[in-house]
Amino acid sequence: MLQTNVGKVALNTPLLLASGYITETPEFFLKTSGCSGMVTRSLKKNPPPERKNVPAPRYVVFDDGKSMLNCEWGNSTPWTEWYEHGVADVKNSGGSLILSISGRVIEDCSSLIKKFDEIEIDAFEINVSCSHSGAVHGNLNIDIEHLKELLTKIRPLTEKPIWVKLSYSSYLLDMAKIAEELDADAIVCSNSIGPGLFIDTETGLPKLGIKGGAGGVTGKAIFPIALNCVYQLAQTVKIPIVGIGGISTADDVVQMMMAGASAVQLYTAPAITGPEVFRDIVNDLTNYLTAHKINTVRDLIGIAIGKAENNCFKAPKPIVSSKNCIHCGLCHKACAFGAIKQPPDINYDKCVGCNACVGVCPTKALTTHYERSE
Ligand SMILES: Cc1cc2nc3c(=O)[nH]c(=O)nc-3n(C[C@H](O)[C@H](O)[C@H](O)COP(=O)(O)O)c2cc1C
């Protein structure tokens, strides 16, 4: 029911652990259940000296507890550890192993591809999209010439699948088209988005330790942007898409797959809340498929595509369930149109169906019924 594939790469579930600090080694992945494989930290053959130390502080977690800013880079574990033990540890556990390599130094990337092509990895993922390292060292995420040169050099080196990891930018679709033309096997989107900044109001200093203070935004806050990237990519390229960015629930996975993703990756949710998130998503996803009489998760892929054309609903009026209403007044505060004076009584002559009251209601006392306009 949960099996899917990204081109030639078969996966037991659509969930993969994404590249980052917790994939410096296989340890975290080996604690997961329901996660079909992992992407290594983006390996560099020769990490530049300044990247041997990650600036501190390296994270700022948002007030929502589900999103963060980070300024990590470099590798604390040398690539040789993956070559000698790490790949085998993951493969022996039954997981798929996607080897992430930094695409910044083309010669180094080529040399790692040649080396790892000899052993049993499932695919290469080439990272050209780290937002904060882009801000400091040059933004590869929008560098079409670099991507062309990179893929022209590395594609002939291996028959293994090459996935290209991109981030949101106004060049995203052009970058993806170039990757497809140069025979990449899949697009992974999105990396962290940004960079973004937080300032400590006691000192005036940026909260992150990186030069310039700005880091990449990840987690819940980027989900709608990442989802739209996947939705746009699925209508632009024919190669498979792996969706990533802010996924923490089965509902997020279903949305990503409906938008066109063949599989998804998670980083911030497991990094902040632990490996159990994969087990919980698998349970909820199975329940969702059963409840909706969907035989295989692959049937979700791309369901939403084409449905947003001329997307306008008859003003969807909220319906109140007085059983659930706790008279907290939040709907009244959120109503910019003066339609809710005495919660939960709604003046339907004033209600424009904006949906804000439904969003702020803590007890789901307000719901909307959508009906499409002709
Ligand atoms: C601390 C940290 C380190 C990361 N390191 C890498 C990396 O080495 N290579 C890479 O391609 N992406 C890296 N990422 C980006 C994630 O793989 C992922 O694309 C991004 O966090 C969005 O997904 P999420 O919202 O589920 O976290 C890193 C993210 C974080 C938060």
The ligand as an ORCA input file, in Angstrom:
! r2SCAN-3c Opt
* xyz 0 1
  C      20.759     21.760     10.300
  C      20.485     21.511      8.857
  C      21.498     21.012      8.040
  C      21.246     20.759      6.686
  N      22.247     20.256      5.904
  C      21.992     19.955      4.603
  C      22.987     19.366      3.779
  O      24.118     19.085      4.180
  N      22.657     19.121      2.486
  C      21.402     19.380      1.953
  O      21.159     19.107      0.782
  N      20.439     19.905      2.744
  C      20.696     20.192      4.029
  N      19.704     20.723      4.816
  C      18.379     20.977      4.232
  C      17.403     19.813      4.494
  O      17.840     18.608      3.911
  C      16.009     20.161      3.938
  O      16.091     20.372      2.554
  C      15.416     21.414      4.568
  O      15.682     21.419      5.949
  C      13.902     21.507      4.343
  O      13.239     20.381      4.869
  P      12.551     20.382      6.342
  O      11.661     21.564      6.376
  O      11.865     19.057      6.451
  O      13.670     20.524      7.305
  C      19.954     20.998      6.164
  C      18.938     21.504      6.990
  C      19.185     21.762      8.324
  C      18.085     22.300      9.182
*
